[in-house]
Amino acid sequence: MKVDYSDQPDPPEYNDIGFPVLGEYYQLSLVSLDTGIWSNTAPVTDLSEGIEAPSLVSRHDTAVTVAHWTGDLLHIDTLVSPANTRTTLPIPKRVGSVAVDANEGLHVLAVNPDYELWHYYYADENLTLTKLSDGPVCHVVAVAGEGDDCHVAYSTFSEDVNLNGEIDTGEDLNANGVLDETPMQLIYQSVDTTTPSSIELVDDDTLLKLCAFDIYFSSAHGVKLAYSDPVGNAVRFSERGVSAWSTVKVSTIAGMFESVALDFDPAAGVAITYINAAQNRLYVAEESGGIWSETLIAQVTTGDYFAGADVAFDSDGQVAVLTAEKDRFYLNVYTRSALPDFLSTLARPIEIRSAFIITWPTPSEGATKQILQSSMNLSDSDSWEFVAQRSVFGSSNETMETTVEMEGPSKFYRVVEQSD
């Protein structure tokens, strides 16, 4: 899903003295990657103000649904032909997650201003709500289930931040006059229409909030969770067994991890992508036959660089990692078909400032050579052609630009770095 921004509406509006009306206007659309080619859908929304918290909705089937808030209304759009369908529900904007079950029932999990977790269920034009937790709740994610159910993971935390047993300034978050000392936990529940199951603790007494986690479900392979452990400075994978949860550590280098995402393929196993925020590193960890392997995909030297990451398996069981870059507003997808040996050599993003001028990236530490390559077909890993080369001496960070051809088919470009 892509969010486009403009400071003017479409069509432009003007005030009484002829000056343009300025504001913050957003538009949602979808992009898809197929055999190395990106394509854009028609916009899901108009270019308008007030679009908040957009997200793709978890579904049990293969349809595509997008959710976003405007004020106190939640809009859920499903992309179908000849025209999209929209459901609008009176649910104020919250931290939350949306899922559509196999029977087209809508499950909305929302954390309200009192940090309580509520479950909204919409079916047959009726909206019901059930409280799942008194909280305080930090974060929630939901995934569609079979029948009328959905699967939910959420984390709780204590208001007593300094552990002194007293209500200090700023600690009474829900203004109820009570110091809520709920343990910091990662909890799993399923909800069938409006009936929640008993809670199951995946992680308990973590001392710090758990705010980065993801959930997966299929009837054949059960429930799986990936989450960042802020106390152990690790990323962990948990799987729901018959009577208990089993957990393993998948990261090898300690750090404050964020934007944890999970996907599963019956043949390929589990893939988890995550960002080591302290080191600005993007990783993917993969499991096959019970063995985990971790791969460094990208590393940058600028602070607070990656805006988020996601992971998915395609129909051939190949893993793809998607990430957004904060300073350049780029979306990058890393796949084995696009990069040799899944980045056994480091490939760096490049910036195209005009149609045919390429600015080379700053060399990473230890790099001795940068090679600019081009390709007309990202699905062919052998299609990359040599364009230009620069040698790196010492810690040189000088900017280098290269002009590429102005005619012929569109090409993709990348910079591969080599080190001694």
Order of alpha helices (4+ residues) and beta strands (2+ residues): beta-beta-beta-beta-beta-beta-beta-beta-beta-beta-beta-beta-beta-beta-beta-beta-beta-beta-beta-beta-beta-beta-beta-beta-beta-beta-beta-beta-beta-beta-beta-beta-beta-beta-beta-beta
